[in-house]
Amino acid sequence: MPNSERASGRRFDHDYGVTTHAVLFLTDLEPEAVGDAGAHATHYEAVPVADFRALLAHVPHEAIERSTFVDVGAGMGRAMLLASTYAFRQVYGIEVSPSLYEVAKENLAQARVPTRRCNDLRLVRDDARIAQYPPGDLVVFLFNPFDAEALRATLASIAGRRHAGETWILYHTPVERAELDGIANLTIVAEETYGIVART
Ligand SMILES: C[S@@+](CC[C@H](N)C(=O)[O-])C[C@H]1O[C@@H](n2cnc3c(N)ncnc32)[C@H](O)[C@@H]1O
């Protein structure tokens, strides 16, 4: 990670009064609790603040206002806290690791969010591959949480949600982006060096 990203991550933690800056491997944390998900997971790292905002800048304001933001692999909650500064209907996070879930829960409860626009934040401890996703329009955020097989299962669960609406996918470090090709009617809206934005 470049020094500038590390510095802005530390500044985020300082300004919001939280701890999100860390690099951790799930299998080192709690192999039994995460089970099979650990074999498919990458590692925990918080999203670079500027990249998150730049990806979200491709989503029109009207789409944000009618959507639930979903962080697939919420980690310590940085992306959820950043999303709460936008006018989403709800911010929803799914995290499989019990200890990261606990840290995120504490971070969400105690954060000083400078310009909060969404107050409805929900965090669940679950496996994103088989989780229930909120109905309606979604902005789905993925910061390279897992391998192709887990991504395929997760995309199928999202597509199969009740009362599905428009789905935006913001995929940072999209190493398994070929999996998106399997989604019907997918439009690539933007491609940056660090991530892609797509819509169905
Ligand atoms: C690179 S971190 C991203 C953290 C957060 N989204 C952010 O941007 O700050 C990926 C996260 O995905 C979680 N994860 C991996 N596999 C998962 C699964 N099957 N279900 C839910 N979370 C998972 C990891 O525990 C980790 O916290």
The ligand as an ORCA input file, in Angstrom:
! r2SCAN-3c Opt
* xyz 0 1
  C     -10.531     -6.695      1.880
  S     -11.616     -6.802      3.290
  C     -12.721     -5.430      2.978
  C     -13.242     -4.762      4.230
  C     -14.269     -3.649      4.012
  N     -15.235     -3.969      2.997
  C     -13.594     -2.362      3.617
  O     -13.601     -2.075      2.421
  O     -13.045     -1.664      4.460
  C     -12.592     -8.250      2.852
  C     -13.529     -8.709      3.972
  O     -14.358     -9.767      3.466
  C     -14.625    -10.651      4.541
  N     -15.074    -11.936      3.974
  C     -14.351    -12.868      3.301
  N     -15.125    -13.907      2.945
  C     -16.381    -13.634      3.391
  C     -17.627    -14.317      3.307
  N     -17.741    -15.503      2.691
  N     -18.713    -13.734      3.864
  C     -18.626    -12.526      4.490
  N     -17.460    -11.844      4.611
  C     -16.353    -12.369      4.061
  C     -13.298    -10.723      5.271
  O     -13.445    -11.208      6.590
  C     -12.851     -9.266      5.201
  O     -13.302     -8.564      6.335
*
